[in-house]
Amino acid sequence: MSYQSSVAQDSLSSAQLEMAGNPNALALRRPFDPVAHDLEASFRLTRFADLKGRSCKVPQDVLSKLVESLQQDYSQQDQDQFMHVAIPRIGIGLDCSVTPLRHGGLCLVQTTDFFYPLVDDPYMMGKIACANVLSDLYAMGVTECDNMLMLLGVSTKMTEKERDVVIPLIMRGFKDSALEAGTSVTGGQTVINPWCTIGGVATTICQPNEYIVPDNAVMGDVLVLTKPLGTQVAVNAHQWLDQPERWNRIKLVVSEEDVRRAYHRAMDSMSRLNRIAARLMHKYNAHGSTDVTGFGLLGHAQNLASHQKNEVSFVIHNLPVIAKMAAVAKACGNMFQLLQGHAPETSGGLLICLPREQAAAYCKDIEKQEGYQAWIIGIVEKGNRTARIIDKPRVIEVPAKD
């Protein structure tokens, strides 16, 4: 990571300007100001993610076929290699890979992810990226991360000044989030790329009782969601504030202040770790979980349902959404498909299958410990391992946190 180190040293003064004092507290209190770093007032980090209308995600049906073919290639090899090991080998298709190790009944739990800038505050972008990587561990009930690597693509479209201001702040945000999770960043890779990208690898060595295999949902369970939906809608609406042709589409249903509040709620939510939610999964006997990210609530619910051992299906009745974002999504027609469950989320909440009698206590406990709500959004019923949202789900407006 020599390039990262040199950039960080060369532009320490810029980072210190933003991070003076307590870095975590200050970054949330003081929004990123390009002018304070001698950048143009019009600087927007999100412009370095411009894919000219193309999605940054491989479509879920295409990805499923690719994953299926790869699993078939390795299935017999895995059976031959691990038939003597009591720990199950969990492959691609779920949130993490879980690989039995040769020694001591331990297993390697590992995940990786990266994406493009979706907020304009570089420090918060780093925190969101790190939280997003860690979320896959948390979805498996793993609460401790032994090591992280950082993956960083520096856009060729950035000027030297922009690079030397922005990249150290992204790195600082990523590092601070890792420290909050009780781990550290010990390496990684930096490349030059047409687009700015940020992500990483999270690795843990653990015993089988430290993770929850996400395949034990039973009829009568309920579905709990630990973060609100609507992050993509919120960040897009915020970008539209200075794009009159797009702002005109939504200004009748939302004010500029509503959009700014929703944007800050989204940043706050995306940068928040799912660590406490994962820890409480063990306390309240969760039967499985996944995190809600790029394929939206329904996409991830369907993936989780398809991996269940029992013949069950998920039915979603309630949609907690960042305040005003459901109205924005409706005003945009079918663009986001938020209420249909297909709007991408970044670093979203955990979708957890919990015993009905434990779910209310779980939600109460997570609010007590975090100060944030969790919601019972659906049920597990007998079925053919599918998931659906009812025709007219109840939309729960989730206000900005004071």
C-alpha positions as CSV (number, residue, x, y, z in Angstrom):
1,M,0.0,0.0,0.0
2,S,2.9,2.3,-0.7
3,Y,0.8,4.7,-2.8
4,Q,-1.7,5.0,0.0
5,S,1.0,5.8,2.5
6,S,2.6,8.4,0.4
7,V,-0.7,10.2,-0.4
8,A,-1.6,10.1,3.3
9,Q,1.7,11.7,4.3
10,D,1.7,14.3,1.6
11,S,-1.8,15.5,2.4
12,L,-1.8,15.1,6.2
13,S,-2.7,18.8,6.7
14,S,-5.9,18.4,4.6
15,A,-7.0,15.4,6.6
16,Q,-6.2,17.2,9.9
17,L,-8.3,20.1,8.8
18,E,-11.3,17.8,8.6
19,M,-10.4,15.5,11.5
20,A,-9.2,17.9,14.1
21,G,-10.2,16.7,17.6
22,N,-12.3,13.6,17.8
23,P,-12.5,12.3,14.2
24,N,-15.7,10.3,14.6
25,A,-17.7,13.0,16.3
26,L,-16.4,15.8,14.2
27,A,-17.0,14.1,10.9
28,L,-20.7,13.6,11.7
29,R,-21.0,17.2,13.0
30,R,-19.2,19.0,10.2
31,P,-20.2,18.1,6.7
32,F,-17.4,18.0,4.1
33,D,-16.7,21.4,2.7
34,P,-14.7,21.3,-0.6
35,V,-13.8,25.0,-0.3
36,A,-12.1,24.4,3.1
37,H,-9.7,22.1,1.3
38,D,-9.0,24.6,-1.6
39,L,-11.2,22.6,-4.0
40,E,-13.9,24.0,-6.2
41,A,-17.2,24.6,-4.5
42,S,-18.8,22.5,-7.2
43,F,-16.7,19.4,-6.3
44,R,-18.8,16.3,-5.9
45,L,-17.2,12.9,-5.1
46,T,-20.2,11.1,-6.5
47,R,-19.3,12.4,-10.0
48,F,-16.4,10.0,-10.0
49,A,-18.8,7.1,-10.1
50,D,-20.5,8.2,-13.3
51,L,-21.3,5.0,-15.3
52,K,-23.4,6.9,-17.8
53,G,-26.7,5.3,-16.7
54,R,-25.4,1.7,-16.4
55,S,-25.9,-0.2,-13.2
56,C,-22.9,-1.1,-11.1
57,K,-24.4,-4.4,-10.1
58,V,-24.5,-7.6,-12.2
59,P,-28.3,-8.5,-12.5
60,Q,-29.3,-11.0,-9.8
61,D,-30.5,-13.6,-12.2
62,V,-27.2,-13.5,-14.2
63,L,-25.2,-13.6,-11.0
64,S,-27.2,-16.6,-9.7
65,K,-26.4,-18.6,-12.9
66,L,-22.7,-17.8,-12.6
67,V,-22.6,-18.8,-8.9
68,E,-24.5,-22.0,-9.7
69,S,-22.1,-23.1,-12.4
70,L,-19.1,-22.3,-10.1
71,Q,-20.6,-24.3,-7.3
72,Q,-21.2,-27.3,-9.6
73,D,-17.6,-27.2,-10.6
74,Y,-16.4,-27.5,-7.1
75,S,-19.1,-29.5,-5.4
76,Q,-17.5,-33.0,-5.8
77,Q,-14.0,-31.6,-5.0
78,D,-15.4,-30.1,-1.8
79,Q,-17.1,-33.3,-0.8
80,D,-14.0,-35.4,-1.3
81,Q,-11.8,-32.8,0.5
82,F,-14.0,-32.1,3.5
83,M,-16.0,-35.3,4.1
84,H,-13.9,-36.0,7.2
85,V,-14.5,-32.6,8.7
86,A,-17.5,-31.9,11.0
87,I,-17.7,-28.2,10.2
88,P,-19.9,-27.5,7.2
89,R,-18.4,-25.7,4.2
90,I,-20.6,-22.8,3.1
91,G,-19.9,-21.5,-0.4
92,I,-20.6,-18.5,-2.5
93,G,-24.3,-17.4,-2.8
94,L,-24.6,-16.4,0.9
95,D,-23.0,-13.5,2.7
96,C,-19.7,-15.1,3.6
97,S,-17.7,-18.1,2.7
98,V,-17.0,-20.5,5.7
99,T,-14.1,-22.8,5.1
100,P,-13.0,-25.5,7.6
101,L,-9.3,-25.3,8.5
102,R,-7.0,-28.2,9.0
103,H,-6.3,-27.5,12.6
104,G,-8.3,-27.4,15.8
105,G,-11.9,-27.4,14.6
106,L,-11.6,-23.8,13.5
107,C,-13.0,-22.2,10.3
108,L,-12.1,-19.3,8.1
109,V,-15.0,-16.8,7.6
110,Q,-14.3,-14.3,4.8
111,T,-16.0,-11.7,2.6
112,T,-15.1,-9.0,0.2
113,D,-17.0,-6.1,-1.4
114,F,-16.4,-2.8,-3.1
115,F,-18.5,-0.1,-4.9
116,Y,-18.5,3.5,-6.2
117,P,-18.9,6.7,-4.2
118,L,-22.6,7.4,-3.4
119,V,-22.1,10.3,-1.0
120,D,-20.1,13.4,-1.4
121,D,-18.3,13.4,2.0
122,P,-15.1,11.4,1.6
123,Y,-14.7,10.5,5.2
124,M,-18.2,9.2,5.5
125,M,-17.8,7.3,2.2
126,G,-14.8,5.5,3.8
127,K,-16.9,4.6,6.9
128,I,-19.8,3.4,4.8
129,A,-17.5,1.2,2.7
130,C,-16.0,-0.4,5.7
131,A,-19.4,-1.0,7.4
132,N,-20.6,-2.5,4.2
133,V,-17.8,-5.0,4.1
134,L,-18.2,-6.0,7.7
135,S,-21.9,-6.4,7.4
136,D,-21.5,-9.7,5.6
137,L,-19.7,-11.1,8.7
138,Y,-22.4,-9.7,10.9
139,A,-25.1,-11.3,8.7
140,M,-23.6,-14.7,9.7
141,G,-23.8,-13.8,13.4
142,V,-20.0,-13.3,13.5
143,T,-19.2,-10.3,15.8
144,E,-15.4,-10.3,15.8
145,C,-13.2,-9.5,12.7
146,D,-9.6,-10.5,13.0
147,N,-8.3,-8.5,10.0
148,M,-9.3,-6.2,7.2
149,L,-7.7,-5.2,3.9
150,M,-8.6,-2.1,2.0
151,L,-9.3,-2.0,-1.8
152,L,-9.1,1.4,-3.4
153,G,-9.4,2.7,-6.9
154,V,-8.2,6.2,-7.5
155,S,-10.0,7.9,-10.4
156,T,-7.9,9.0,-13.4
157,K,-10.3,12.0,-13.6
158,M,-9.2,13.4,-10.3
159,T,-6.8,16.3,-10.3
160,E,-3.7,15.8,-8.1
161,K,-5.2,18.3,-5.6
162,E,-8.5,16.4,-5.5
163,R,-6.7,13.1,-5.0
164,D,-4.5,14.4,-2.2
165,V,-7.5,15.8,-0.3
166,V,-10.1,13.1,-0.9
167,I,-8.2,9.8,-0.8
168,P,-6.7,10.3,2.8
169,L,-10.1,11.2,4.1
170,I,-11.7,8.0,2.6
171,M,-8.9,6.0,4.1
172,R,-9.3,7.7,7.5
173,G,-13.1,6.9,7.4
174,F,-12.5,3.3,6.6
175,K,-9.8,3.0,9.3
176,D,-12.0,4.6,11.9
177,S,-14.9,2.3,11.1
178,A,-12.6,-0.7,11.4
179,L,-11.4,0.5,14.8
180,E,-15.0,0.9,15.9
181,A,-15.5,-2.7,15.0
182,G,-12.5,-3.8,17.1
183,T,-10.3,-4.6,14.2
184,S,-7.6,-3.0,12.0
185,V,-6.6,-2.5,8.4
186,T,-3.2,-4.2,7.8
187,G,-2.9,-4.1,4.0
188,G,-4.7,-4.0,0.7
189,Q,-4.3,-2.7,-2.8
190,T,-4.5,0.7,-4.6
191,V,-4.9,1.0,-8.3
192,I,-5.6,3.8,-10.8
193,N,-9.0,3.3,-12.3
194,P,-11.5,5.3,-14.5
195,W,-13.9,5.4,-11.6
196,C,-13.3,5.9,-7.9
197,T,-13.9,2.6,-6.0
198,I,-13.7,1.8,-2.3
199,G,-14.1,-1.6,-0.5
200,G,-12.2,-4.3,1.3
201,V,-11.8,-7.8,2.6
202,A,-12.9,-8.9,6.1
203,T,-11.5,-12.1,7.6
204,T,-12.2,-14.0,10.8
205,I,-11.0,-17.3,12.3
206,C,-13.7,-18.7,14.6
207,Q,-15.2,-21.7,16.2
208,P,-18.5,-23.1,14.8
209,N,-20.6,-21.7,17.7
210,E,-19.5,-18.2,16.7
211,Y,-21.5,-18.1,13.4
212,I,-25.1,-18.9,12.6
213,V,-25.7,-20.9,9.4
214,P,-28.6,-19.0,7.7
215,D,-30.8,-22.0,6.8
216,N,-32.9,-22.9,9.8
217,A,-36.0,-20.7,9.5
218,V,-39.2,-22.5,10.6
219,M,-42.9,-21.9,10.0
220,G,-44.1,-19.3,12.6
221,D,-40.8,-17.3,12.7
222,V,-41.0,-13.6,12.0
223,L,-38.8,-11.4,9.9
224,V,-37.0,-8.5,11.6
225,L,-35.2,-5.6,9.7
226,T,-32.6,-3.5,11.6
227,K,-32.2,-0.5,9.3
228,P,-34.7,1.6,7.2
229,L,-34.9,1.3,3.5
230,G,-34.6,4.1,1.0
231,T,-30.9,4.9,1.1
232,Q,-30.5,4.9,-2.7
233,V,-33.6,7.2,-3.1
234,A,-32.2,9.6,-0.5
235,V,-28.7,9.9,-2.1
236,N,-30.2,10.3,-5.5
237,A,-32.6,13.0,-4.4
238,H,-29.8,14.8,-2.7
239,Q,-27.8,14.8,-6.0
240,W,-30.8,16.2,-7.8
241,L,-30.9,19.4,-5.6
242,D,-28.5,21.0,-8.2
243,Q,-30.1,19.3,-11.2
244,P,-33.2,21.3,-12.0
245,E,-34.7,18.9,-14.6
246,R,-34.6,16.1,-12.1
247,W,-35.5,18.2,-9.0
248,N,-38.7,19.4,-10.8
249,R,-39.9,15.8,-10.8
250,I,-40.0,15.5,-7.0
251,K,-40.2,19.1,-5.6
252,L,-44.0,18.8,-5.2
253,V,-43.7,16.0,-2.8
254,V,-40.6,16.9,-0.8
255,S,-38.8,20.0,0.3
256,E,-35.1,20.7,0.1
257,E,-34.9,20.4,3.8
258,D,-36.6,17.1,3.7
259,V,-34.1,15.8,1.2
260,R,-31.1,17.0,3.2
261,R,-32.5,15.4,6.4
262,A,-33.1,12.2,4.5
263,Y,-29.6,12.3,3.1
264,H,-28.0,12.7,6.5
265,R,-30.2,9.9,7.9
266,A,-29.1,7.7,5.1
267,M,-25.4,8.5,5.7
268,D,-25.9,7.9,9.4
269,S,-27.6,4.5,8.7
270,M,-25.1,3.3,6.1
271,S,-22.1,4.1,8.3
272,R,-23.6,2.3,11.3
273,L,-22.2,-1.1,12.1
274,N,-24.5,-4.1,12.3
275,R,-22.3,-5.5,15.1
276,I,-24.8,-5.2,17.9
277,A,-27.6,-6.6,15.7
278,A,-25.3,-9.7,15.1
279,R,-24.5,-10.1,18.8
280,L,-28.2,-10.1,19.7
281,M,-28.9,-12.8,17.1
282,H,-27.2,-15.3,19.4
283,K,-29.0,-14.0,22.5
284,Y,-32.4,-14.3,20.9
285,N,-31.8,-17.6,19.0
286,A,-32.0,-16.3,15.4
287,H,-32.6,-19.0,12.7
288,G,-30.8,-17.2,10.0
289,S,-30.0,-13.8,8.5
290,T,-28.8,-11.8,5.5
291,D,-27.9,-8.2,5.0
292,V,-29.9,-6.0,2.7
293,T,-27.7,-4.4,0.0
294,G,-27.5,-4.1,-3.7
295,F,-30.4,-6.4,-4.7
296,G,-32.9,-4.7,-2.4
297,L,-35.0,-6.1,0.3
298,L,-36.9,-8.6,-1.8
299,G,-33.9,-9.8,-3.7
300,H,-32.0,-10.6,-0.5
301,A,-35.1,-12.1,1.1
302,Q,-35.6,-14.4,-1.9
303,N,-31.9,-15.4,-1.7
304,L,-32.2,-16.2,2.0
305,A,-35.5,-18.1,1.5
306,S,-34.0,-20.2,-1.3
307,H,-31.3,-21.6,1.1
308,Q,-33.6,-22.8,3.8
309,K,-33.6,-26.5,4.8
310,N,-37.4,-26.4,5.6
311,E,-40.2,-25.9,3.1
312,V,-40.9,-22.3,4.1
313,S,-41.6,-18.9,2.4
314,F,-41.2,-15.3,3.5
315,V,-44.1,-12.8,3.4
316,I,-43.3,-9.2,4.0
317,H,-46.1,-6.8,5.2
318,N,-44.2,-3.7,6.5
319,L,-41.6,-1.5,4.8
320,P,-39.7,0.9,7.1
321,V,-38.5,3.7,4.8
322,I,-36.6,6.9,5.5
323,A,-39.1,9.7,5.9
324,K,-40.5,11.2,2.6
325,M,-38.5,8.8,0.4
326,A,-41.5,6.6,-0.4
327,A,-43.2,9.7,-1.8
328,V,-40.1,10.6,-3.8
329,A,-40.0,7.1,-5.2
330,K,-43.6,7.2,-6.2
331,A,-43.1,10.6,-7.9
332,C,-40.4,9.0,-10.0
333,G,-42.7,6.3,-11.4
334,N,-41.1,2.9,-11.5
335,M,-37.5,4.2,-11.5
336,F,-36.5,2.9,-8.0
337,Q,-39.1,0.1,-7.4
338,L,-38.7,0.9,-3.7
339,L,-42.1,-0.4,-2.6
340,Q,-41.6,-3.5,-4.8
341,G,-38.5,-4.3,-2.8
342,H,-36.0,-4.0,-5.6
343,A,-34.4,-0.6,-4.8
344,P,-30.7,-1.2,-4.1
345,E,-29.5,-0.4,-0.6
346,T,-25.9,0.2,0.6
347,S,-24.7,-1.1,4.0
348,G,-28.4,-1.9,4.8
349,G,-29.8,-3.6,7.9
350,L,-29.9,-7.3,8.7
351,L,-33.0,-9.2,7.7
352,I,-33.3,-11.8,10.5
353,C,-35.5,-14.9,11.0
354,L,-36.4,-15.0,14.7
355,P,-38.7,-17.1,16.8
356,R,-42.0,-15.2,17.1
357,E,-41.8,-15.1,20.9
358,Q,-38.3,-13.6,20.8
359,A,-38.7,-10.9,18.2
360,A,-40.3,-8.1,20.2
361,A,-37.6,-8.5,22.9
362,Y,-34.9,-8.4,20.2
363,C,-36.2,-5.1,18.8
364,K,-36.5,-3.6,22.3
365,D,-33.0,-4.7,23.2
366,I,-31.4,-3.3,20.0
367,E,-33.1,0.0,20.5
368,K,-31.9,0.1,24.1
369,Q,-28.3,-0.6,23.1
370,E,-28.1,1.4,19.9
371,G,-30.8,4.1,20.2
372,Y,-32.1,3.0,16.8
373,Q,-35.3,1.1,16.0
374,A,-35.7,-2.4,14.4
375,W,-39.0,-3.6,13.0
376,I,-40.9,-6.8,12.6
377,I,-41.7,-6.7,8.9
378,G,-43.0,-10.1,8.0
379,I,-43.6,-13.8,8.7
380,V,-42.3,-17.2,7.8
381,E,-45.0,-19.5,6.5
382,K,-45.1,-22.9,4.9
383,G,-44.1,-22.6,1.2
384,N,-41.6,-23.4,-1.5
385,R,-38.6,-21.3,-0.4
386,T,-39.7,-18.0,-2.0
387,A,-40.3,-14.5,-0.7
388,R,-42.8,-11.9,-1.6
389,I,-44.1,-8.5,-0.5
390,I,-47.9,-8.2,-0.2
391,D,-49.8,-6.0,-2.7
392,K,-50.3,-3.0,-0.3
393,P,-47.5,-3.1,2.3
394,R,-47.6,-0.8,5.3
395,V,-45.0,2.0,4.8
396,I,-43.5,3.1,8.1
397,E,-42.0,6.6,7.9
398,V,-38.6,6.6,9.7
399,P,-37.7,10.2,10.7
400,A,-34.2,11.6,10.7
401,K,-32.4,11.0,14.0
402,D,-31.9,14.2,16.0
